[in-house]
Amino acid sequence: MAKAELKREPTGKWVVRDSKSGRFVEVRGADSMKSSQLPLKTSVDLTKPIAEQALEDDPSRSRKFSVKN
């Protein structure tokens, strides 16, 4: 797999080259969370289920739940 050609336009938008057409296409939502105070983990792989990864990495979520009959 070839590395995507990503660049920032003078307008501030992030664009990536479409390998089929050769044109640059806007990456919508890029840097949308930049000013957010939400802590984002750089170790999360977006190609895998995010919830599973978040629960694996968070030791405070290792609670045992009891089943009531």
Secondary structure, 3 states (H helix, E strand, C coil): CCCCCEEECCCCCEEEECCCCCCEEECCCCCCCCCCCCCCCCCCCCCCCHHHHHHHHCHHHCCCCCCCC
